[in-house]
Structure formats: C-alpha cells, structure tokens
C-alpha cells in the first residue's frame, strides 16, 4: 500500500566498548562518537541503544543509566561523572541475569555526541553498549 508510514533501522554498532565498572561507577570502555559508530548517521533522527551484559549478575529492578556528552565537533561539555550527572538519556531496567536490554527512540541531536553508562546494578558487571539509527518515512 502506498504512502503508509514505514520505519527503517540500521545495524547495531558499539558506542561504549566492553568494560566492567563496579557498582555506582561510570563505564570505562572505549567511547565512540555516534557519527563514527553509525554509517550515514545523518539519515537517522532517532537512536536505539542496546546494553549487552556478558559477565556478572545484576540485582533485579536496578538500572544502568545512560548519559549524553554533547559536542559540536569543536567544543565538548564535561564528561559525566558521579558528581556531574547531566544530560540524562534513559535507564536500562535490569533483571537478575546476564542479558540484552534496550532503549528505543532516543533523539539524535549531533553526530559528535558521545554516551556514558552509570552502573547502578548492585554488582560489578561486564557490559558494552551498542547503538543503531532509526527513522520513519513514507512507503512508495
């Protein structure tokens, strides 16, 4: 059927490399800017994030919280820290299992932005965060 709304998504790519911060600590993995992680990033006004926990057992109903570090390619805001929680994006609510968790439809304001994860899982866990682009259009 013509003119119906369709969604298009890209492939997941790593934006926070594998790391294992202790509880109440920020991610320590390699941080990749959105425009470098996602091919043709400018085509996607929205982002989907996937938290992939590979080692450790989080406490049920705890979170890993995602924060954005805005940048315009020249200047950057300070890196998020436990005493500087700014640009909160969302929380992955966890079960007590190594698994994958998702946040969908997060605005994509600038390709130079980077993201950081605060481990509030109640345990030291090993995880990475992946991102893909999402857009909506009209079918031909």
PABA-832032 format. One record per residue: residue number from 1; residue in one letter; x, y, z of N, C-alpha, C in turn. Coordinates in steps of 0.2 Angstrom, whole numbers, plus 5000, padded with zeros to 4 digits. Example, Ala and Ser with C-alpha at 12.3 -4.5 7.8 and 13.67 -1.06 7.14 Angstrom:
BEGIN
r i 1 | aa A | nx 5066 | ny 4972 | nz 5039 | cax 5062 | cay 4978 | caz 5039 | cx 5066 | cy 4984 | cz 5039 $
r i 2 | aa S | nx 5064 | ny 4989 | nz 5035 | cax 5068 | cay 4995 | caz 5036 | cx 5064 | cy 5000 | cz 5039 $
//
This chain:
BEGIN
r i 1 | aa X | nx 5004 | ny 4994 | nz 5000 | cax 5000 | cay 5000 | caz 5000 | cx 5004 | cy 5006 | cz 5000 $
r i 2 | aa X | nx 5003 | ny 5011 | nz 4996 | cax 5007 | cay 5017 | caz 4995 | cx 5005 | cy 5022 | cz 5001 $
r i 3 | aa X | nx 5011 | ny 5026 | nz 5003 | cax 5010 | cay 5032 | caz 5007 | cx 5009 | cy 5030 | cz 5015 $
r i 4 | aa X | nx 5010 | ny 5023 | nz 5016 | cax 5009 | cay 5022 | caz 5024 | cx 5016 | cy 5023 | cz 5027 $
r i 5 | aa X | nx 5016 | ny 5024 | nz 5033 | cax 5022 | cay 5026 | caz 5037 | cx 5026 | cy 5019 | cz 5038 $
r i 6 | aa X | nx 5033 | ny 5019 | nz 5036 | cax 5037 | cay 5014 | caz 5037 | cx 5043 | cy 5016 | cz 5041 $
r i 7 | aa X | nx 5046 | ny 5011 | nz 5045 | cax 5052 | cay 5013 | caz 5049 | cx 5058 | cy 5009 | cz 5046 $
r i 8 | aa X | nx 5064 | ny 5013 | nz 5047 | cax 5070 | cay 5010 | caz 5044 | cx 5075 | cy 5010 | cz 5050 $
r i 9 | aa X | nx 5078 | ny 5005 | nz 5051 | cax 5084 | cay 5005 | caz 5056 | cx 5090 | cy 5002 | cz 5053 $
r i 10 | aa X | nx 5096 | ny 5005 | nz 5056 | cax 5102 | cay 5002 | caz 5054 | cx 5104 | cy 4996 | cz 5058 $
r i 11 | aa X | nx 5111 | ny 4995 | nz 5057 | cax 5113 | cay 4989 | caz 5061 | cx 5117 | cy 4992 | cz 5067 $
r i 12 | aa X | nx 5117 | ny 4988 | nz 5073 | cax 5120 | cay 4990 | caz 5079 | cx 5127 | cy 4990 | cz 5078 $
r i 13 | aa X | nx 5130 | ny 4995 | nz 5081 | cax 5137 | cay 4996 | caz 5082 | cx 5139 | cy 4998 | cz 5089 $
r i 14 | aa X | nx 5145 | ny 4997 | nz 5091 | cax 5147 | cay 4998 | caz 5098 | cx 5149 | cy 5006 | cz 5099 $
r i 15 | aa X | nx 5146 | ny 5009 | nz 5104 | cax 5147 | cay 5016 | caz 5106 | cx 5151 | cy 5016 | cz 5113 $
r i 16 | aa X | nx 5150 | ny 5011 | nz 5117 | cax 5154 | cay 5010 | caz 5123 | cx 5157 | cy 5003 | cz 5123 $
r i 17 | aa X | nx 5163 | ny 5003 | nz 5122 | cax 5166 | cay 4996 | caz 5122 | cx 5166 | cy 4992 | cz 5128 $
r i 18 | aa X | nx 5167 | ny 4986 | nz 5128 | cax 5167 | cay 4981 | caz 5134 | cx 5171 | cy 4984 | cz 5140 $
r i 19 | aa X | nx 5167 | ny 4984 | nz 5145 | cax 5170 | cay 4986 | caz 5152 | cx 5167 | cy 4983 | cz 5158 $
r i 20 | aa X | nx 5170 | ny 4984 | nz 5163 | cax 5167 | cay 4981 | caz 5169 | cx 5168 | cy 4986 | cz 5175 $
r i 21 | aa X | nx 5164 | ny 4991 | nz 5175 | cax 5164 | cay 4996 | caz 5181 | cx 5161 | cy 4993 | cz 5187 $
r i 22 | aa X | nx 5163 | ny 4995 | nz 5193 | cax 5160 | cay 4992 | caz 5199 | cx 5153 | cy 4996 | cz 5200 $
r i 23 | aa X | nx 5149 | ny 4994 | nz 5205 | cax 5143 | cay 4997 | caz 5206 | cx 5144 | cy 5004 | cz 5208 $
r i 24 | aa X | nx 5139 | ny 5008 | nz 5205 | cax 5139 | cay 5016 | caz 5206 | cx 5145 | cy 5019 | cz 5203 $
r i 25 | aa X | nx 5148 | ny 5016 | nz 5197 | cax 5154 | cay 5019 | caz 5194 | cx 5152 | cy 5020 | cz 5186 $
r i 26 | aa X | nx 5155 | ny 5024 | nz 5183 | cax 5154 | cay 5025 | caz 5176 | cx 5157 | cy 5020 | cz 5172 $
r i 27 | aa X | nx 5155 | ny 5019 | nz 5165 | cax 5158 | cay 5015 | caz 5161 | cx 5166 | cy 5017 | cz 5159 $
r i 28 | aa X | nx 5170 | ny 5012 | nz 5158 | cax 5177 | cay 5013 | caz 5157 | cx 5179 | cy 5011 | cz 5150 $
r i 29 | aa X | nx 5175 | ny 5008 | nz 5146 | cax 5176 | cay 5006 | caz 5139 | cx 5178 | cy 5012 | cz 5135 $
r i 30 | aa X | nx 5180 | ny 5010 | nz 5129 | cax 5181 | cay 5015 | caz 5123 | cx 5175 | cy 5018 | cz 5121 $
r i 31 | aa X | nx 5175 | ny 5024 | nz 5121 | cax 5169 | cay 5028 | caz 5119 | cx 5170 | cy 5031 | cz 5112 $
r i 32 | aa X | nx 5165 | ny 5029 | nz 5108 | cax 5165 | cay 5031 | caz 5101 | cx 5159 | cy 5036 | cz 5099 $
r i 33 | aa X | nx 5160 | ny 5041 | nz 5096 | cax 5155 | cay 5046 | caz 5094 | cx 5150 | cy 5043 | cz 5090 $
r i 34 | aa X | nx 5144 | ny 5045 | nz 5090 | cax 5138 | cay 5042 | caz 5086 | cx 5140 | cy 5043 | cz 5079 $
r i 35 | aa X | nx 5142 | ny 5048 | nz 5076 | cax 5144 | cay 5049 | caz 5069 | cx 5149 | cy 5044 | cz 5067 $
r i 36 | aa X | nx 5154 | ny 5042 | nz 5071 | cax 5159 | cay 5037 | caz 5069 | cx 5156 | cy 5030 | cz 5070 $
r i 37 | aa X | nx 5152 | ny 5029 | nz 5075 | cax 5149 | cay 5022 | caz 5076 | cx 5144 | cy 5020 | cz 5070 $
r i 38 | aa X | nx 5140 | ny 5025 | nz 5068 | cax 5134 | cay 5023 | caz 5063 | cx 5136 | cy 5026 | cz 5056 $
r i 39 | aa X | nx 5136 | ny 5022 | nz 5051 | cax 5137 | cay 5024 | caz 5045 | cx 5130 | cy 5028 | cz 5043 $
r i 40 | aa X | nx 5131 | ny 5033 | nz 5039 | cax 5126 | cay 5038 | caz 5037 | cx 5121 | cy 5040 | cz 5043 $
r i 41 | aa X | nx 5125 | ny 5042 | nz 5048 | cax 5121 | cay 5044 | caz 5054 | cx 5116 | cy 5050 | cz 5053 $
r i 42 | aa X | nx 5118 | ny 5054 | nz 5049 | cax 5114 | cay 5060 | caz 5047 | cx 5107 | cy 5058 | cz 5045 $
r i 43 | aa X | nx 5106 | ny 5052 | nz 5042 | cax 5099 | cay 5050 | caz 5040 | cx 5094 | cy 5048 | cz 5046 $
r i 44 | aa X | nx 5097 | ny 5047 | nz 5052 | cax 5093 | cay 5044 | caz 5057 | cx 5092 | cy 5050 | cz 5063 $
r i 45 | aa X | nx 5086 | ny 5052 | nz 5063 | cax 5085 | cay 5057 | caz 5069 | cx 5084 | cy 5054 | cz 5076 $
r i 46 | aa X | nx 5083 | ny 5047 | nz 5076 | cax 5082 | cay 5043 | caz 5082 | cx 5088 | cy 5038 | cz 5083 $
r i 47 | aa X | nx 5089 | ny 5036 | nz 5089 | cax 5094 | cay 5031 | caz 5091 | cx 5091 | cy 5026 | cz 5095 $
r i 48 | aa X | nx 5093 | ny 5020 | nz 5094 | cax 5091 | cay 5014 | caz 5098 | cx 5097 | cy 5011 | cz 5102 $
r i 49 | aa X | nx 5097 | ny 5010 | nz 5108 | cax 5103 | cay 5008 | caz 5112 | cx 5102 | cy 5001 | cz 5114 $
r i 50 | aa X | nx 5107 | ny 4997 | nz 5114 | cax 5107 | cay 4990 | caz 5117 | cx 5112 | cy 4989 | cz 5122 $
r i 51 | aa X | nx 5110 | ny 4987 | nz 5128 | cax 5115 | cay 4986 | caz 5133 | cx 5116 | cy 4978 | cz 5133 $
r i 52 | aa X | nx 5122 | ny 4976 | nz 5132 | cax 5124 | cay 4969 | caz 5132 | cx 5128 | cy 4967 | cz 5138 $
r i 53 | aa X | nx 5125 | ny 4964 | nz 5143 | cax 5129 | cay 4962 | caz 5149 | cx 5131 | cy 4954 | cz 5148 $
r i 54 | aa X | nx 5138 | ny 4953 | nz 5148 | cax 5141 | cay 4947 | caz 5147 | cx 5143 | cy 4943 | cz 5153 $
r i 55 | aa X | nx 5145 | ny 4947 | nz 5158 | cax 5148 | cay 4944 | caz 5164 | cx 5145 | cy 4947 | cz 5170 $
r i 56 | aa X | nx 5143 | ny 4944 | nz 5176 | cax 5140 | cay 4946 | caz 5182 | cx 5133 | cy 4946 | cz 5182 $
r i 57 | aa X | nx 5130 | ny 4946 | nz 5188 | cax 5123 | cay 4946 | caz 5189 | cx 5120 | cy 4952 | cz 5193 $
r i 58 | aa X | nx 5117 | ny 4956 | nz 5189 | cax 5114 | cay 4962 | caz 5192 | cx 5108 | cy 4961 | cz 5197 $
r i 59 | aa X | nx 5107 | ny 4965 | nz 5201 | cax 5101 | cay 4964 | caz 5206 | cx 5095 | cy 4966 | cz 5202 $
r i 60 | aa X | nx 5090 | ny 4962 | nz 5202 | cax 5083 | cay 4963 | caz 5199 | cx 5081 | cy 4970 | cz 5201 $
r i 61 | aa X | nx 5078 | ny 4974 | nz 5196 | cax 5075 | cay 4980 | caz 5196 | cx 5080 | cy 4986 | cz 5198 $
r i 62 | aa X | nx 5086 | ny 4985 | nz 5196 | cax 5091 | cay 4990 | caz 5196 | cx 5092 | cy 4993 | cz 5189 $
r i 63 | aa X | nx 5097 | ny 4997 | nz 5188 | cax 5097 | cay 5001 | caz 5182 | cx 5105 | cy 5001 | cz 5180 $
r i 64 | aa X | nx 5106 | ny 5002 | nz 5173 | cax 5112 | cay 5005 | caz 5170 | cx 5109 | cy 5011 | cz 5167 $
r i 65 | aa X | nx 5111 | ny 5017 | nz 5169 | cax 5109 | cay 5024 | caz 5167 | cx 5113 | cy 5027 | cz 5161 $
r i 66 | aa X | nx 5110 | ny 5029 | nz 5156 | cax 5114 | cay 5032 | caz 5150 | cx 5114 | cy 5039 | cz 5150 $
r i 67 | aa X | nx 5120 | ny 5042 | nz 5149 | cax 5120 | cay 5050 | caz 5149 | cx 5124 | cy 5052 | cz 5143 $
r i 68 | aa X | nx 5122 | ny 5058 | nz 5140 | cax 5125 | cay 5060 | caz 5134 | cx 5130 | cy 5066 | cz 5136 $
r i 69 | aa X | nx 5135 | ny 5066 | nz 5132 | cax 5140 | cay 5071 | caz 5132 | cx 5140 | cy 5075 | cz 5126 $
r i 70 | aa X | nx 5136 | ny 5081 | nz 5126 | cax 5135 | cay 5085 | caz 5120 | cx 5142 | cy 5088 | cz 5117 $
r i 71 | aa X | nx 5142 | ny 5088 | nz 5110 | cax 5148 | cay 5091 | caz 5107 | cx 5146 | cy 5094 | cz 5101 $
r i 72 | aa X | nx 5149 | ny 5099 | nz 5098 | cax 5148 | cay 5102 | caz 5092 | cx 5153 | cy 5101 | cz 5087 $
r i 73 | aa X | nx 5158 | ny 5096 | nz 5089 | cax 5164 | cay 5095 | caz 5084 | cx 5170 | cy 5099 | cz 5086 $
r i 74 | aa X | nx 5169 | ny 5104 | nz 5089 | cax 5174 | cay 5109 | caz 5092 | cx 5175 | cy 5109 | cz 5099 $
r i 75 | aa X | nx 5169 | ny 5110 | nz 5102 | cax 5169 | cay 5110 | caz 5110 | cx 5165 | cy 5105 | cz 5112 $
r i 76 | aa X | nx 5166 | ny 5103 | nz 5118 | cax 5163 | cay 5097 | caz 5122 | cx 5161 | cy 5099 | cz 5129 $
r i 77 | aa X | nx 5155 | ny 5097 | nz 5131 | cax 5153 | cay 5098 | caz 5138 | cx 5157 | cy 5093 | cz 5142 $
r i 78 | aa X | nx 5158 | ny 5094 | nz 5149 | cax 5162 | cay 5090 | caz 5153 | cx 5159 | cy 5083 | cz 5153 $
r i 79 | aa X | nx 5164 | ny 5078 | nz 5154 | cax 5162 | cay 5071 | caz 5154 | cx 5157 | cy 5070 | cz 5160 $
r i 80 | aa X | nx 5152 | ny 5066 | nz 5159 | cax 5148 | cay 5064 | caz 5165 | cx 5152 | cy 5061 | cz 5170 $
r i 81 | aa X | nx 5150 | ny 5062 | nz 5177 | cax 5154 | cay 5059 | caz 5182 | cx 5149 | cy 5058 | cz 5188 $
r i 82 | aa X | nx 5150 | ny 5054 | nz 5193 | cax 5145 | cay 5053 | caz 5198 | cx 5143 | cy 5060 | cz 5202 $
r i 83 | aa X | nx 5148 | ny 5065 | nz 5202 | cax 5146 | cay 5072 | caz 5205 | cx 5144 | cy 5077 | cz 5199 $
r i 84 | aa X | nx 5143 | ny 5074 | nz 5193 | cax 5141 | cay 5079 | caz 5187 | cx 5136 | cy 5075 | cz 5183 $
r i 85 | aa X | nx 5130 | ny 5073 | nz 5185 | cax 5125 | cay 5070 | caz 5181 | cx 5121 | cy 5074 | cz 5177 $
r i 86 | aa X | nx 5123 | ny 5075 | nz 5171 | cax 5120 | cay 5080 | caz 5166 | cx 5118 | cy 5076 | cz 5160 $
r i 87 | aa X | nx 5113 | ny 5078 | nz 5157 | cax 5111 | cay 5076 | caz 5150 | cx 5109 | cy 5068 | cz 5151 $
r i 88 | aa X | nx 5105 | ny 5067 | nz 5156 | cax 5102 | cay 5060 | caz 5157 | cx 5098 | cy 5058 | cz 5150 $
r i 89 | aa X | nx 5099 | ny 5052 | nz 5148 | cax 5095 | cay 5050 | caz 5142 | cx 5090 | cy 5045 | cz 5144 $
r i 90 | aa X | nx 5092 | ny 5040 | nz 5148 | cax 5087 | cay 5035 | caz 5150 | cx 5090 | cy 5029 | cz 5154 $
r i 91 | aa X | nx 5086 | ny 5025 | nz 5156 | cax 5089 | cay 5019 | caz 5160 | cx 5087 | cy 5012 | cz 5157 $
r i 92 | aa X | nx 5092 | ny 5008 | nz 5157 | cax 5090 | cay 5001 | caz 5156 | cx 5088 | cy 4998 | cz 5162 $
r i 93 | aa X | nx 5082 | ny 4995 | nz 5163 | cax 5080 | cay 4992 | caz 5169 | cx 5082 | cy 4985 | cz 5169 $
r i 94 | aa X | nx 5085 | ny 4982 | nz 5174 | cax 5088 | cay 4975 | caz 5173 | cx 5085 | cy 4970 | cz 5177 $
r i 95 | aa X | nx 5085 | ny 4964 | nz 5175 | cax 5083 | cay 4958 | caz 5178 | cx 5089 | cy 4955 | cz 5182 $
r i 96 | aa X | nx 5089 | ny 4950 | nz 5185 | cax 5095 | cay 4947 | caz 5189 | cx 5098 | cy 4942 | cz 5184 $
r i 97 | aa X | nx 5100 | ny 4944 | nz 5178 | cax 5103 | cay 4939 | caz 5173 | cx 5107 | cy 4943 | cz 5168 $
r i 98 | aa X | nx 5112 | ny 4940 | nz 5166 | cax 5116 | cay 4942 | caz 5160 | cx 5112 | cy 4942 | cz 5154 $
r i 99 | aa X | nx 5111 | ny 4947 | nz 5151 | cax 5106 | cay 4948 | caz 5145 | cx 5107 | cy 4954 | cz 5141 $
r i 100 | aa X | nx 5102 | ny 4955 | nz 5136 | cax 5102 | cay 4961 | caz 5132 | cx 5096 | cy 4965 | cz 5134 $
r i 101 | aa X | nx 5097 | ny 4972 | nz 5135 | cax 5092 | cay 4977 | caz 5137 | cx 5092 | cy 4983 | cz 5132 $
r i 102 | aa X | nx 5086 | ny 4986 | nz 5131 | cax 5085 | cay 4990 | caz 5126 | cx 5082 | cy 4997 | cz 5128 $
r i 103 | aa X | nx 5084 | ny 5002 | nz 5124 | cax 5081 | cay 5009 | caz 5125 | cx 5080 | cy 5011 | cz 5117 $
r i 104 | aa X | nx 5074 | ny 5013 | nz 5116 | cax 5072 | cay 5014 | caz 5109 | cx 5070 | cy 5022 | cz 5108 $
r i 105 | aa X | nx 5071 | ny 5024 | nz 5102 | cax 5068 | cay 5031 | caz 5100 | cx 5071 | cy 5037 | cz 5104 $
r i 106 | aa X | nx 5078 | ny 5037 | nz 5105 | cax 5081 | cay 5042 | caz 5109 | cx 5083 | cy 5048 | cz 5103 $
r i 107 | aa X | nx 5082 | ny 5054 | nz 5104 | cax 5084 | cay 5059 | caz 5099 | cx 5091 | cy 5059 | cz 5098 $
r i 108 | aa X | nx 5093 | ny 5060 | nz 5092 | cax 5100 | cay 5061 | caz 5089 | cx 5102 | cy 5068 | cz 5087 $
r i 109 | aa X | nx 5104 | ny 5072 | nz 5092 | cax 5105 | cay 5079 | caz 5091 | cx 5111 | cy 5081 | cz 5087 $
r i 110 | aa X | nx 5117 | ny 5077 | nz 5088 | cax 5123 | cay 5079 | caz 5085 | cx 5127 | cy 5073 | cz 5084 $
r i 111 | aa X | nx 5131 | ny 5072 | nz 5078 | cax 5135 | cay 5066 | caz 5077 | cx 5141 | cy 5066 | cz 5081 $
r i 112 | aa X | nx 5143 | ny 5071 | nz 5084 | cax 5149 | cay 5072 | caz 5088 | cx 5148 | cy 5070 | cz 5096 $
r i 113 | aa X | nx 5141 | ny 5069 | nz 5097 | cax 5139 | cay 5067 | caz 5104 | cx 5142 | cy 5060 | cz 5106 $
r i 114 | aa X | nx 5144 | ny 5059 | nz 5112 | cax 5146 | cay 5053 | caz 5115 | cx 5142 | cy 5051 | cz 5121 $
r i 115 | aa X | nx 5142 | ny 5045 | nz 5123 | cax 5137 | cay 5042 | caz 5128 | cx 5141 | cy 5038 | cz 5133 $
r i 116 | aa X | nx 5139 | ny 5039 | nz 5139 | cax 5142 | cay 5036 | caz 5145 | cx 5137 | cy 5032 | cz 5149 $
r i 117 | aa X | nx 5139 | ny 5026 | nz 5152 | cax 5134 | cay 5022 | caz 5156 | cx 5136 | cy 5022 | cz 5163 $
r i 118 | aa X | nx 5131 | ny 5023 | nz 5168 | cax 5132 | cay 5023 | caz 5175 | cx 5130 | cy 5016 | cz 5178 $
r i 119 | aa X | nx 5134 | ny 5012 | nz 5180 | cax 5132 | cay 5006 | caz 5183 | cx 5129 | cy 5006 | cz 5190 $
r i 120 | aa X | nx 5122 | ny 5006 | nz 5190 | cax 5118 | cay 5006 | caz 5196 | cx 5115 | cy 4999 | cz 5197 $
r i 121 | aa X | nx 5119 | ny 4993 | nz 5195 | cax 5116 | cay 4987 | caz 5195 | cx 5116 | cy 4983 | cz 5202 $
r i 122 | aa X | nx 5120 | ny 4986 | nz 5206 | cax 5121 | cay 4982 | caz 5213 | cx 5126 | cy 4977 | cz 5213 $
r i 123 | aa X | nx 5130 | ny 4977 | nz 5207 | cax 5136 | cay 4972 | caz 5206 | cx 5141 | cy 4975 | cz 5201 $
r i 124 | aa X | nx 5147 | ny 4972 | nz 5201 | cax 5151 | cay 4973 | caz 5196 | cx 5149 | cy 4969 | cz 5190 $
r i 125 | aa X | nx 5148 | ny 4972 | nz 5184 | cax 5146 | cay 4968 | caz 5178 | cx 5150 | cy 4970 | cz 5172 $
r i 126 | aa X | nx 5151 | ny 4966 | nz 5168 | cax 5154 | cay 4967 | caz 5161 | cx 5149 | cy 4968 | cz 5156 $
r i 127 | aa X | nx 5150 | ny 4974 | nz 5153 | cax 5145 | cay 4976 | caz 5148 | cx 5147 | cy 4980 | cz 5142 $
r i 128 | aa X | nx 5144 | ny 4980 | nz 5137 | cax 5145 | cay 4985 | caz 5131 | cx 5138 | cy 4988 | cz 5129 $
r i 129 | aa X | nx 5139 | ny 4994 | nz 5126 | cax 5133 | cay 4997 | caz 5124 | cx 5133 | cy 4998 | cz 5116 $
r i 130 | aa X | nx 5128 | ny 4996 | nz 5113 | cax 5128 | cay 4997 | caz 5106 | cx 5122 | cy 5001 | cz 5104 $
r i 131 | aa X | nx 5123 | ny 5004 | nz 5098 | cax 5118 | cay 5009 | caz 5095 | cx 5117 | cy 5008 | cz 5088 $
r i 132 | aa X | nx 5110 | ny 5010 | nz 5086 | cax 5109 | cay 5010 | caz 5079 | cx 5104 | cy 5015 | cz 5078 $
r i 133 | aa X | nx 5104 | ny 5018 | nz 5071 | cax 5099 | cay 5023 | caz 5069 | cx 5092 | cy 5021 | cz 5068 $
r i 134 | aa X | nx 5087 | ny 5025 | nz 5069 | cax 5080 | cay 5024 | caz 5067 | cx 5077 | cy 5030 | cz 5064 $
r i 135 | aa X | nx 5073 | ny 5029 | nz 5059 | cax 5070 | cay 5034 | caz 5055 | cx 5063 | cy 5032 | cz 5053 $
r i 136 | aa X | nx 5059 | ny 5036 | nz 5051 | cax 5052 | cay 5035 | caz 5049 | cx 5051 | cy 5038 | cz 5042 $
r i 137 | aa X | nx 5048 | ny 5035 | nz 5037 | cax 5047 | cay 5038 | caz 5031 | cx 5040 | cy 5036 | cz 5028 $
r i 138 | aa X | nx 5039 | ny 5037 | nz 5022 | cax 5033 | cay 5035 | caz 5018 | cx 5035 | cy 5030 | cz 5013 $
r i 139 | aa X | nx 5031 | ny 5025 | nz 5013 | cax 5032 | cay 5020 | caz 5008 | cx 5030 | cy 5023 | cz 5001 $
r i 140 | aa X | nx 5033 | ny 5020 | nz 4996 | cax 5032 | cay 5022 | caz 4989 | cx 5026 | cy 5019 | cz 4986 $
//
